[in-house]
């Protein structure tokens, strides 16, 4: 059977998601498939299974990186919001040797109760955000992956009920997703996870506040070391209980470094987020000198939640 061919009309060169077919019939015969005109793109067969994609040259990578703007502005983020995160280590670490997932936090005070509040948040890599110790949403593995040097996805979340008059704290932990070398050490987008955030607040007395990601945030190492294909290492001894609450003492934390914009554009994520659909326990358990291995009896996609606590031995 011939491979499926489809012709897509792209509204703009940067739109590669949610593109509609232009109404012409889809053919399974390569000879009868309509040829794309100017401004269109055709789906063509990819490399054979197991084939390695061509590695971009040093000149090509440098050229693409030079096109990334110093600052990203969209309808959700103004010029005051800056990308923040850990500096890229030099040389780049090998898989599994990356630094811990960074914890980022910002304390702020509100003069009155909030009438309305929206958090606009984007990241390169995954993020989990909390306000005053409560998660801002039930989304997991967010934002969706993208071609990071071209596009980063954002979400807009109503966080009115999480804020209060007086002291508040916004905290975000970043994970690596596909951004830290999964595409190879020379991938044009390979970098440490990054955060871009803007919190817009309307108070009941008519006043407004805007909290943006910048060097006024604080940063520290978290207990997680993760890499997409090597899993996650969690060191409970490095936990920081209450770090997303105003009562936490962050005096030893460092200022979060501002970073150049790592992508060309930030666009709203139109696809729904990943959420928990079901929970279930293990069906088997095997113990050895290497540790305890559990089996779920199937191939689930999701995190484990250990219920046992141990004492670290030094």
C-alpha positions as CSV (number, residue, x, y, z in Angstrom):
1,X,0.0,0.0,0.0
2,X,1.3,3.5,-0.9
3,X,2.1,5.9,2.0
4,X,-0.6,8.5,2.8
5,X,0.0,11.9,1.2
6,X,-1.8,15.0,2.3
7,X,-1.4,18.7,1.2
8,X,-1.8,21.3,4.0
9,X,-2.2,25.0,3.5
10,X,-0.2,26.8,6.2
11,X,-1.7,30.2,7.2
12,X,1.8,31.3,8.2
13,X,5.3,29.6,8.2
14,X,5.3,29.4,12.0
15,X,1.9,27.6,12.3
16,X,2.5,23.9,12.5
17,X,-0.3,22.9,14.9
18,X,-4.1,23.0,14.5
19,X,-3.8,23.3,10.7
20,X,-6.9,22.4,8.7
21,X,-7.0,20.4,5.5
22,X,-7.9,22.7,2.6
23,X,-10.7,20.5,1.4
24,X,-9.0,18.6,-1.4
25,X,-9.3,14.8,-1.2
26,X,-6.5,12.8,0.4
27,X,-5.0,10.2,-2.0
28,X,-3.0,7.0,-1.2
29,X,-1.5,7.1,-4.7
30,X,1.7,9.3,-4.7
31,X,1.3,9.9,-8.5
32,X,-2.2,11.3,-8.1
33,X,-1.6,13.4,-5.0
34,X,-1.9,17.1,-5.8
35,X,1.4,19.0,-5.9
36,X,1.7,21.8,-3.3
37,X,1.6,25.3,-4.6
38,X,3.5,28.3,-3.2
39,X,2.7,28.7,0.5
40,X,1.8,25.1,1.1
41,X,3.6,22.1,2.6
42,X,3.2,18.4,1.7
43,X,3.5,15.5,4.1
44,X,6.2,13.2,2.8
45,X,7.6,9.9,4.0
46,X,10.2,10.3,6.8
47,X,13.4,8.4,7.2
48,X,13.3,4.7,7.5
49,X,12.9,3.2,11.0
50,X,16.1,3.3,13.0
51,X,17.7,5.9,10.7
52,X,19.5,8.7,12.5
53,X,18.4,12.3,11.6
54,X,21.1,14.4,10.0
55,X,23.1,16.4,12.6
56,X,23.0,20.1,12.0
57,X,26.3,21.8,11.2
58,X,27.9,24.2,13.6
59,X,27.2,27.1,11.2
60,X,23.5,26.0,10.9
61,X,23.1,26.0,14.7
62,X,24.8,29.3,15.1
63,X,22.6,30.8,12.3
64,X,19.4,29.6,13.9
65,X,20.4,30.7,17.4
66,X,21.2,34.2,16.1
67,X,17.6,34.5,15.0
68,X,16.2,34.1,18.5
69,X,15.1,37.5,19.9
70,X,16.6,38.8,23.1
71,X,13.1,39.3,24.5
72,X,9.7,37.7,23.9
73,X,6.6,39.8,23.9
74,X,3.1,38.4,23.2
75,X,-0.4,39.3,24.1
76,X,0.1,37.5,27.4
77,X,3.6,38.8,28.4
78,X,4.8,42.4,28.3
79,X,8.5,43.4,28.1
80,X,8.9,43.5,31.8
81,X,8.5,39.7,32.1
82,X,11.9,38.0,31.6
83,X,12.9,34.4,31.2
84,X,14.6,33.1,34.4
85,X,16.3,29.9,35.3
86,X,19.7,28.3,36.0
87,X,22.7,29.2,33.8
88,X,23.6,26.6,31.3
89,X,26.5,24.5,32.6
90,X,29.7,24.4,30.6
91,X,30.5,21.8,29.3
92,X,27.1,20.3,28.8
93,X,26.6,17.4,31.2
94,X,26.0,13.9,30.1
95,X,22.5,12.4,30.4
96,X,21.6,12.0,34.0
97,X,24.4,14.4,35.2
98,X,22.3,17.5,35.1
99,X,21.8,19.8,38.1
100,X,18.8,19.4,40.3
101,X,15.4,20.8,39.2
102,X,15.4,24.5,40.3
103,X,12.8,25.9,42.7
104,X,11.7,29.4,41.9
105,X,9.7,31.6,44.3
106,X,8.4,35.2,44.6
107,X,6.9,36.8,47.7
108,X,4.5,39.7,47.4
109,X,1.9,41.6,49.5
110,X,-1.6,42.6,48.5
111,X,-3.3,45.6,50.1
112,X,-6.8,44.2,49.7
113,X,-8.6,40.9,48.8
114,X,-8.3,40.0,45.1
115,X,-11.4,40.5,42.9
116,X,-9.8,38.7,39.9
117,X,-6.4,37.2,39.3
118,X,-4.9,35.4,36.2
119,X,-1.6,33.6,36.0
120,X,0.0,33.5,32.5
121,X,2.8,30.9,32.6
122,X,5.2,29.4,30.0
123,X,8.2,27.2,30.4
124,X,10.9,25.4,28.5
125,X,10.6,22.0,30.2
126,X,7.8,21.0,32.6
127,X,6.6,23.2,35.5
128,X,4.5,22.7,38.6
129,X,3.2,26.0,40.1
130,X,1.8,26.7,43.5
131,X,0.4,29.8,45.3
132,X,0.4,29.8,49.1
133,X,1.1,26.0,49.1
134,X,-1.8,25.1,46.8
135,X,-1.4,23.9,43.2
136,X,-2.6,26.4,40.5
137,X,-4.2,23.6,38.4
138,X,-4.5,19.8,38.1
139,X,-2.5,19.7,34.9
140,X,0.5,17.3,34.6
141,X,3.5,17.3,32.2
142,X,2.7,20.8,31.2
143,X,3.4,22.6,28.9
144,X,3.3,20.3,25.9
145,X,6.6,19.8,24.1
146,X,7.4,21.9,21.0
147,X,10.2,22.8,18.8
148,X,11.6,24.9,21.6
149,X,13.8,27.3,19.7
150,X,10.8,28.4,17.6
151,X,7.7,28.0,20.0
152,X,6.9,27.8,23.7
153,X,3.4,27.1,24.9
154,X,1.7,29.1,27.6
155,X,-1.4,28.6,29.8
156,X,-3.7,31.2,31.4
157,X,-5.1,30.1,34.8
158,X,-7.6,31.7,37.1
159,X,-5.9,31.8,40.5
160,X,-8.3,34.2,42.3
161,X,-9.2,31.8,45.0
162,X,-5.6,31.0,45.9
163,X,-4.7,34.6,46.8
164,X,-5.5,36.6,49.9
165,X,-5.0,40.0,51.4
166,X,-1.6,40.4,52.9
167,X,1.4,38.2,52.3
168,X,1.4,35.7,49.3
169,X,4.0,33.4,47.6
170,X,4.1,32.1,44.0
171,X,6.4,29.1,43.6
172,X,7.4,27.1,40.5
173,X,9.5,24.0,40.1
174,X,10.9,23.2,36.7
175,X,11.5,19.8,35.1
176,X,13.5,19.0,32.0
177,X,10.9,17.4,29.6
178,X,12.6,17.2,26.2
179,X,14.5,20.5,26.5
180,X,17.8,19.4,28.1
181,X,19.5,17.3,25.5
182,X,17.0,14.6,24.6
183,X,17.4,15.7,20.9
184,X,21.2,15.2,21.3
185,X,23.8,17.4,23.0
186,X,24.0,19.6,19.9
187,X,20.2,20.2,19.6
188,X,19.6,23.9,18.9
189,X,17.2,24.2,21.8
190,X,19.2,22.3,24.4
191,X,19.4,24.4,27.6
192,X,18.4,24.4,31.3
193,X,14.7,24.6,32.0
194,X,13.3,28.2,31.8
195,X,10.3,30.0,33.2
196,X,8.3,33.0,32.0
197,X,5.4,34.2,34.2
198,X,3.0,37.1,34.7
199,X,0.4,37.3,37.4
200,X,-2.3,40.0,36.9
201,X,-4.4,40.9,39.9
202,X,-7.4,43.2,40.3
203,X,-8.1,44.1,43.9
204,X,-11.6,44.8,45.4
205,X,-10.6,48.4,46.2
206,X,-10.0,48.9,42.5
207,X,-6.2,48.7,42.6
208,X,-4.1,46.4,40.4
209,X,-0.9,44.5,40.8
210,X,1.3,42.7,38.3
211,X,4.0,40.2,39.3
212,X,6.4,39.1,36.5
213,X,9.3,36.7,36.4
214,X,12.6,38.7,36.7
215,X,15.7,38.8,38.9
216,X,13.6,39.7,42.0
217,X,12.6,36.0,42.2
218,X,14.7,33.6,44.3
219,X,16.1,30.2,43.3
220,X,17.4,27.1,45.0
221,X,18.1,23.5,44.2
222,X,15.2,21.0,44.7
223,X,15.2,17.3,45.6
224,X,14.6,16.1,42.0
225,X,17.1,15.1,39.4
226,X,15.3,14.1,36.2
227,X,16.1,13.2,32.6
228,X,13.5,12.1,30.1
229,X,14.8,8.6,29.3
230,X,16.5,7.9,32.7
231,X,13.6,8.6,35.0
232,X,13.7,10.6,38.2
233,X,15.9,10.5,41.3
234,X,14.2,12.0,44.3
235,X,16.3,12.8,47.4
236,X,13.8,13.4,50.3
237,X,16.7,14.9,52.4
238,X,16.8,17.9,50.1
239,X,13.1,18.7,50.5
240,X,12.1,22.3,51.4
241,X,8.8,22.0,53.3
242,X,6.6,25.0,52.9
243,X,8.8,26.7,50.3
244,X,5.7,28.0,48.4
245,X,4.2,29.7,51.5
246,X,4.9,33.2,52.9
247,X,6.2,31.9,56.2
248,X,9.1,30.1,54.6
249,X,12.6,31.5,55.3
250,X,14.3,31.9,51.9
251,X,17.1,34.2,53.1
252,X,19.7,31.7,52.0
253,X,18.3,31.4,48.4
254,X,20.1,33.2,45.5
255,X,18.6,35.7,43.1
256,X,17.1,33.9,40.0
257,X,19.3,34.7,36.9
258,X,17.6,36.4,34.0
259,X,18.2,34.6,30.7
260,X,18.0,35.6,27.0
261,X,14.8,34.5,25.4
262,X,15.3,30.9,24.3
263,X,12.4,30.9,21.8
264,X,11.0,33.0,19.0
265,X,7.4,33.1,20.1
266,X,5.2,32.2,23.0
267,X,1.7,31.1,22.0
268,X,-1.3,29.8,24.0
269,X,-1.6,26.0,24.3
270,X,-4.9,25.1,22.6
271,X,-4.7,21.4,23.4
272,X,-6.1,20.3,26.8
273,X,-3.5,19.5,29.5
274,X,-2.7,16.0,30.7
275,X,-4.7,15.1,33.8
276,X,-5.0,12.0,36.1
277,X,-7.6,9.7,34.7
278,X,-7.3,6.8,37.2
279,X,-5.2,5.6,40.1
280,X,-4.3,2.0,41.1
281,X,-1.9,0.1,43.2
282,X,0.8,-2.4,42.3
283,X,-0.1,-6.0,41.6
284,X,3.4,-7.5,42.4
285,X,6.5,-6.6,44.3
286,X,10.0,-7.9,44.0
287,X,12.8,-7.2,46.5
288,X,16.6,-7.5,45.9
289,X,19.8,-6.0,47.1
290,X,19.3,-3.2,44.5
291,X,16.0,-2.2,46.0
292,X,12.3,-2.9,45.6
293,X,10.6,-3.2,42.2
294,X,6.9,-3.0,41.8
295,X,4.7,-3.9,38.9
296,X,1.4,-2.3,37.9
297,X,0.3,-5.2,35.7
298,X,0.2,-2.9,32.6
299,X,2.0,-0.1,31.1
300,X,0.7,3.1,32.8
301,X,1.8,6.6,32.0
302,X,2.1,8.5,35.2
303,X,4.0,9.0,38.4
304,X,4.3,6.7,41.3
305,X,3.4,7.7,44.8
306,X,5.4,5.8,47.5
307,X,3.6,5.4,50.8
308,X,6.6,4.2,52.9
309,X,9.1,6.5,54.6
310,X,12.6,5.5,55.4
311,X,15.5,6.9,57.4
312,X,18.6,7.9,55.5
313,X,21.8,6.1,56.5
314,X,25.0,8.0,56.4
